[in-house]
Amino acid sequence: MKDIINKKDLRGDLFGGITAGIVAIPLALAFGSSSGMGAIYGLYGAFAIGIVAALFGGTRTQISGPTGPMTVITALVVVYAMEEFGDLDAGLGFLVACFLAAGAIQVLMGVFRLGAFIRYIPYPVLSGFMSGIGVIIIILQIFPAFGEASSPNTVTVIKNLSDFSFVSKINLAEVGICIATVLIIYLFPRVTKAVPSALVALVAMTALAAVLNLDLRLIADENGGVPKGFPEILIGNLSSVDSSHLAVVLKFGLMLAALGAIDSLLTSVVADKMTRTRHKSNQELIGQGLGNMTSACIGGLPGAGATMRTVVNANAGGRNKISGVIHGTLLLLLLLGLGPLANMIPFSVLAGILFTVGISIIDRKGFKDMKAVPTSDSLILWTVLVLTVFWNLLFAVAIGVFMAFAVSIKKNGFSGTMSLIGSAEKAAKGDAPTVTNDVIVHSVKGPQFFATVFAFRDLIANFPKSKFAVLNLNEVTDFDQSAAYGLDDALLDLKDGEYTPLLIVPGFNSNLTILEETNVIPGTISSDQVFADSKACAEWLRSNAGEDSAKALESQLKG
């Protein structure tokens, strides 16, 4: 019960939940519209998943609801349902079945403790995948920004753009409203960050369009618009789904479940980093599954842990599960009282909001560091990105993971790769290094790659309390992109834990170059805390902490 409500944190949880709820309003409407189901179904999913996943999940500050990646998959399910059943109303039972299946699969993933497998997805795969999702969102909003309905997939949009027949149909008012929405979202935070800029853009542009009586496509024109009141329970619609649909239901259910698991657990890692807590990955999957099953019963969009909303919650003071419940309750109250006002929102405003969402999802850091990381990592990133945008999201991830393991096996052999993973996990679960005179030393050995990253961070998290933490990389033979970023996160963890991190890394090999070009040095750890050998590190300790600390380092390295 303490992780749900903690009296000393209640004020922060209240502000965090309300702020996250305000941020969620325009996003829920935009994702609902983008999915093809309708804006109202985005709100349904936001409040249902928001409340249930918060109560039953394993991350105290997680804010859950429809997300960009989940909406992309949902749009594919909607297109299939409309082609198979003729229209959205007739295919609603099929959609409910797919969303229920996704939630049930996530619950089973948690029960069978599959949450830990997130640690074996390489960074270039995640980077390419998330950037691909961002590109998809941007491409699919091009025609709504022009005043027309979006095509169902990126290939169709690009084909429609290539013949230039759309130019004569462009509504300049829609384009202007969309551009103004984007500008407000990016520029308003320079005025104040007290109010979410996406909400300001939503209200201001909707009001402007109404006052000027502009000829725009509105939410009211879409599937009857947004009704007022509690949603209808749709379990009865499952009768329209028969055994011939079972295989497709399971396929889409698995796609949504796998993507939602990745999305949620990555957000849990972000939440841990911000609040210095440790999430329970399997419990989080159970909570997300129950949330998606609840949402499915009322036709709401499936969702996952939402990184931006979780960050907003934590920054506003949210520390416990009640903040997520407050966020979902606020959305429910909006639905019950103010739903019809949403009918006045133009689609071009939602397109502008989604343009900024797509841009924010693209991993700029991964592209910026591309020249610094191994060529194989860059190739994996681009392969996953292209396959995500133009083919199949889950196959893109599977192929990326296969490529990454193939690279590791080529370098280390199959048995060597498995041995490295096993030894890393064993070290993380074993006894942490001992502390001598406020100095703790850990020597990292052999190749460091994506499959050892989380084990390394687990080991760091279990360090006993000391003043100085020395990471000795003298015997590290290789660093890939995942390992470089993993070390960066580990150093941040040490600094958050009030250690002074010190790094020993020889200056004559490529590891130092990668750490410098990815800005681990000096971005996270200053150059004067990085040493070419143990002797130089001992001299620094002798000058800054005393003779006993220097001798402690020397004795631990000898041992």
JOCOR-V36072 format. One line per field, one symbol per residue. phi: phi as a letter, one per 20 degrees, with the letter a starting at -180 (. if undefined). psi: psi as a letter, one per 20 degrees, with the letter a starting at -180 (. if undefined). A space follows every 50 residues. Layout:
phi=???
psi=???
//
This chain:
phi=.ffeccgfdfffffffffffffffgffffffffffnepggfffgfffffg fffffdedcfdfddrgcggffffgffffgfffffdobfffeffffgffff fgffffffgffelefffgfeefggfffffffffgfggfffeffgfeocff ffbfffgfffffemffgfefeffffffffffffffeefgfeadfdgffff fgfffffffffelfecfdggedlnmdfeoffefdgfffffddffegffgf ffffffffffffgffffffffgffdlccfdfffffffffffffffgfdnf ffbafdfffffgfffeofccffffffgfffffffffdcggfffeffffff ffffgffgffffefffffegfeeggfffffgffffffffdcbffffffff fgfffffffffdmfffffffffffffffeeffgedclmcdcceecmfdbg fdfffffffgfegffbeddddedgdeeacdfffffffgffffgfffemed fccdbgeddffffffffemfddfdcfffddcfbffffffffffdcoffff fffffffff
psi=hhigpohhjhghhgggggghhghhghgggghgghhihqhhhggghghghg gghghiajohjppqaprgghhgghhhggggghhhigrgghjhhggggghg ggghhhghgggjljhiihijoqghggghghhggggggggijghhhijrqq qirhggggghhhijihgiipohggggggghgggghhhhihgqjhpphhgg gggghggghggilqnqprhhiokiborprqqqpjhhiiiipahiigghgh ghggggggghgggghhhhgggghhilroroghhghgggghghggghhjjq qqaapogghggggghiipirhhhhggghhghghgghhjghhhiipqhhgh ggghghggghhpnhghhhjhhhrqhhggggghgggghghiepghhggghg gggghggghhgiqghgghgggghggghhiapqqqpoljppppppqaqpah iighhghggghjprprhpopoojhjpiqpagghghghghghhgghhjkqo qqpopqijrighgghghjkgpjggpqhijpqhrhghghgghhhiirgghg hggghhhh.
//
